[in-house]
Amino acid sequence: MDDPYDPTERFDFEVTGGFSIRDDLKPELSPIGNIMRFKLPDGRFASLVVALEIMPEDESSTSYITSELEMDKLGFEGLDYKELRFVEK
């Protein structure tokens, strides 16, 4: 049941897309076999994240917020997602 004192409204989001990833970037698998990230040649890892793009009213610049705490401060509370993984075609 909805909380009458909760000043938020639920909005779901969908993101679909893809990358062509070079063969020398090796995927790392989760314990259940999903591709969760890629190892870069310098030893760092690249993975997918949920982020908010923030820009001023004149749209002259952009910044990105990936911290759930920072999202909460902006009013985007309770980040919840079902899947965030790479899918090999």
C-alpha positions in Angstrom: 0.0 0.0 0.0 1.3 3.5 -0.8 2.4 5.7 2.0 0.3 8.9 2.1 3.2 10.7 3.7 5.8 9.7 1.1 6.4 12.7 -1.2 7.9 10.6 -4.0 6.5 8.9 -7.0 7.9 5.8 -8.6 9.5 6.1 -12.1 11.0 3.0 -13.7 13.8 3.4 -16.2 15.0 1.3 -19.2 18.4 1.4 -20.8 19.2 -0.8 -23.8 22.2 -0.6 -26.2 25.5 -2.1 -26.9 29.2 -1.7 -27.5 31.6 -3.3 -30.0 34.3 -4.4 -27.6 37.8 -5.2 -28.8 38.9 -8.8 -28.5 41.9 -7.9 -26.2 39.5 -6.7 -23.5 38.7 -9.9 -21.6 35.4 -10.3 -19.9 35.2 -11.2 -16.2 32.2 -13.4 -15.2 30.0 -13.2 -12.1 29.6 -16.4 -10.0 26.5 -17.3 -12.0 28.2 -16.7 -15.4 27.1 -13.2 -16.4 29.7 -10.8 -17.9 30.0 -8.2 -15.2 33.0 -6.2 -16.4 36.0 -6.2 -18.7 39.7 -6.0 -17.8 41.6 -3.2 -19.5 45.2 -3.6 -20.7 46.5 -1.5 -17.8 44.8 -3.7 -15.2 41.8 -1.5 -14.5 38.2 -2.7 -14.9 35.3 -1.3 -16.9 31.7 -2.1 -15.8 28.3 -0.6 -16.4 26.8 1.8 -13.9 23.5 3.7 -13.4 24.2 7.4 -13.5 22.4 10.8 -13.6 23.6 13.4 -16.1 23.4 16.8 -14.5 23.6 20.1 -16.4 22.9 23.8 -15.7 19.8 25.5 -17.2 21.8 26.8 -20.1 23.1 23.2 -20.8 26.7 24.6 -21.1 28.3 21.7 -19.3 27.5 18.3 -17.9 28.6 16.2 -14.9 27.7 12.7 -13.9 26.5 11.3 -10.6 26.9 7.6 -9.8 26.7 7.8 -6.0 23.4 6.7 -4.6 23.9 9.1 -1.7 24.4 12.0 -4.1 21.3 10.9 -6.1 19.3 10.8 -2.8 20.4 14.4 -2.1 19.0 15.5 -5.4 15.6 13.8 -4.8 16.2 10.5 -6.8 15.7 8.2 -3.9 15.9 4.4 -3.5 17.8 3.4 -6.7 16.6 -0.1 -7.5 17.4 -2.1 -10.6 16.9 -5.7 -11.7 19.9 -6.3 -14.0 23.1 -4.4 -14.9 25.3 -6.6 -17.0 26.8 -7.1 -20.4 25.1 -9.6 -22.7 27.1 -11.3 -25.4 25.3 -11.7 -28.8 
